[in-house]
Amino acid sequence: MSISARVLLVFLCSIWASPSTAVSLDEVVAQHRQSVIFIKVQKVNPTNGAITEETGTGFVVHRDGFVITSAHVVAGSGASQVDVRGAPGSREGALEGMEVLIESSNLDVAVLRFKNTSIVRNPIPIGDPWSLSSSATVYSMGFPGREEWFHTEGRLSGKVGPKGSWNTTLVLNPGMSGGP
């Protein structure tokens, strides 16, 4: 199995579902908000020096600071310099330096790591997505638009989509890309 395929599998396994003992959205947020990362990316255009800024969401998958997000959140797009920083749990938090380790535009998945590896992070537990029923309750958390925080609940409505994506009834907004 290729690295990109393994990254995608981990990404798919991060979908929140209600286990046999019901867990509310509020409980999930309380337990894992600090594991959801606000990502800010600054890119410098090599031709004219213009700086563009984009934001998105990611989530911690390993205590050593590994984070998964969508590749389009951190894609270089021809920039000569890309600066990626993240803040755990809040777009208003202190931004920490991050590095892009793997980026697959084909699967729209990227693996990042906080540069400061001395901080032990709280990863979001990875589950078995294939054990979910086709109408399981799923949750999403992130930083859409200019909002400080947003979380939502929906239903899984299909497990087969383009490039292995799943269909849900979740309300998702720009800026939540890459979030759990």
C-alpha positions as CSV (number, residue, x, y, z in Angstrom):
1,M,0.0,0.0,0.0
2,S,1.5,3.4,-1.0
3,I,2.1,6.2,1.5
4,S,-0.7,8.2,-0.1
5,A,-3.1,5.3,0.2
6,R,-2.2,4.9,3.9
7,V,-2.7,8.6,4.5
8,L,-6.1,8.4,2.9
9,L,-7.0,5.4,5.0
10,V,-6.0,7.3,8.2
11,F,-8.0,10.3,7.0
12,L,-11.1,8.2,6.4
13,C,-10.7,6.5,9.8
14,S,-11.0,9.9,11.5
15,I,-14.7,10.4,10.7
16,W,-16.6,10.8,14.0
17,A,-19.4,8.3,14.6
18,S,-21.6,7.6,17.6
19,P,-20.3,4.4,19.2
20,S,-22.6,2.0,20.9
21,T,-22.6,4.2,23.9
22,A,-23.9,7.4,22.6
23,V,-21.5,10.3,22.7
24,S,-22.9,13.8,22.1
25,L,-21.4,16.5,19.9
26,D,-20.8,18.6,22.9
27,E,-18.8,15.8,24.6
28,V,-16.7,15.3,21.4
29,V,-16.0,19.0,21.2
30,A,-15.1,19.2,24.9
31,Q,-12.7,16.3,24.6
32,H,-11.1,17.0,21.3
33,R,-11.2,20.8,20.5
34,Q,-7.5,21.2,21.4
35,S,-6.7,18.5,18.8
36,V,-8.4,20.5,16.0
37,I,-5.9,22.8,14.4
38,F,-6.5,26.2,12.8
39,I,-4.0,26.3,9.8
40,K,-2.8,29.6,8.3
41,V,-0.7,29.4,5.1
42,Q,1.1,32.4,3.6
43,K,2.5,32.1,0.1
44,V,4.9,34.5,-1.8
45,N,4.4,34.8,-5.5
46,P,7.8,34.5,-7.2
47,T,6.9,36.8,-10.0
48,N,5.6,39.9,-8.2
49,G,6.3,39.2,-4.5
50,A,2.6,39.4,-3.7
51,I,1.7,37.6,-0.4
52,T,-1.5,35.6,-0.3
53,E,-3.0,34.0,2.8
54,E,-5.3,31.0,3.1
55,T,-6.7,29.2,6.1
56,G,-8.1,25.8,6.8
57,T,-8.5,23.1,9.5
58,G,-6.5,20.0,10.4
59,F,-6.4,17.6,13.3
60,V,-3.7,15.9,15.4
61,V,-3.3,12.2,14.7
62,H,-0.1,11.5,16.7
63,R,1.2,12.8,20.0
64,D,4.4,13.9,18.3
65,G,2.5,16.6,16.5
66,F,1.5,15.0,13.2
67,V,-1.5,16.6,11.7
68,I,-3.7,15.6,8.7
69,T,-5.4,18.2,6.5
70,S,-6.6,18.6,2.9
71,A,-3.8,19.1,0.4
72,H,-5.5,22.1,-1.2
73,V,-5.1,23.9,2.2
74,V,-1.3,23.8,2.0
75,A,-0.7,23.5,-1.7
76,G,2.2,25.6,-3.0
77,S,0.5,26.7,-6.2
78,G,3.8,27.9,-7.7
79,A,4.8,30.0,-4.7
80,S,8.5,30.5,-4.0
81,Q,8.0,30.4,-0.3
82,V,5.2,28.8,1.7
83,D,4.8,29.4,5.5
84,V,2.5,27.1,7.3
85,R,1.5,27.7,10.9
86,G,-1.1,26.2,13.2
87,A,-2.9,27.0,16.4
88,P,-4.5,24.2,18.5
89,G,-8.2,24.7,19.3
90,S,-8.6,28.4,18.4
91,R,-7.9,30.7,15.4
92,E,-7.0,33.3,18.0
93,G,-4.3,31.0,19.6
94,A,-0.6,31.4,19.2
95,L,0.4,30.2,15.8
96,E,3.2,27.6,15.8
97,G,5.5,26.7,12.9
98,M,4.6,23.6,10.9
99,E,6.1,21.7,8.0
100,V,4.5,19.8,5.2
101,L,5.7,16.2,5.1
102,I,3.4,14.6,2.5
103,E,1.0,16.3,0.1
104,S,-1.2,14.4,-2.4
105,S,-3.2,16.6,-4.6
106,N,-4.7,13.5,-6.3
107,L,-6.2,12.4,-2.9
108,D,-6.4,15.9,-1.5
109,V,-4.6,14.8,1.7
110,A,-1.6,16.3,3.4
111,V,0.4,15.3,6.5
112,L,2.0,18.1,8.5
113,R,4.0,18.2,11.7
114,F,4.5,20.9,14.2
115,K,8.1,22.0,14.2
116,N,8.2,22.1,18.0
117,T,8.2,18.3,18.7
118,S,8.9,18.8,22.4
119,I,5.1,19.4,23.1
120,V,3.1,16.2,23.5
121,R,-0.1,16.6,21.5
122,N,-3.5,14.9,22.2
123,P,-4.4,13.0,19.0
124,I,-8.0,12.4,17.9
125,P,-8.6,8.6,18.2
126,I,-8.8,6.8,14.9
127,G,-11.7,4.4,14.4
128,D,-12.8,1.8,11.9
129,P,-14.9,3.6,9.3
130,W,-16.1,0.4,7.6
131,S,-17.9,-0.6,10.8
132,L,-20.2,2.4,10.6
133,S,-23.8,1.9,9.4
134,S,-24.7,3.9,6.3
135,S,-26.8,6.2,8.5
136,A,-24.4,6.7,11.4
137,T,-24.2,10.0,13.2
138,V,-21.0,11.9,12.2
139,Y,-19.5,15.1,13.5
140,S,-17.2,17.8,12.1
141,M,-15.3,20.6,13.7
142,G,-13.3,23.5,12.3
143,F,-12.7,27.1,11.5
144,P,-14.9,28.3,8.6
145,G,-14.5,31.8,7.1
146,R,-13.6,34.2,9.9
147,E,-15.4,32.3,12.6
148,E,-13.6,31.4,15.8
149,W,-15.1,27.9,15.9
150,F,-17.8,25.8,14.4
151,H,-19.0,22.3,15.0
152,T,-21.8,20.3,13.4
153,E,-23.6,17.0,13.5
154,G,-25.0,15.0,10.5
155,R,-25.6,11.6,9.1
156,L,-23.5,9.4,6.9
157,S,-25.5,9.0,3.7
158,G,-23.2,7.0,1.5
159,K,-19.8,5.3,1.8
160,V,-18.8,5.3,-1.9
161,G,-18.0,8.5,-3.7
162,P,-15.4,10.0,-6.0
163,K,-11.8,9.1,-5.0
164,G,-13.2,7.2,-2.0
165,S,-15.0,10.1,-0.4
166,W,-18.1,9.6,1.7
167,N,-21.4,11.5,1.5
168,T,-22.9,13.1,4.6
169,T,-25.5,15.6,5.6
170,L,-23.0,17.6,7.6
171,V,-23.0,21.4,7.1
172,L,-19.5,22.2,5.9
173,N,-18.2,25.7,5.0
174,P,-15.0,27.0,3.4
175,G,-12.2,26.9,6.0
176,M,-13.3,23.6,7.4
177,S,-11.4,21.7,4.7
178,G,-9.1,19.1,6.3
179,G,-10.9,19.0,9.7
180,P,-12.2,16.0,11.5
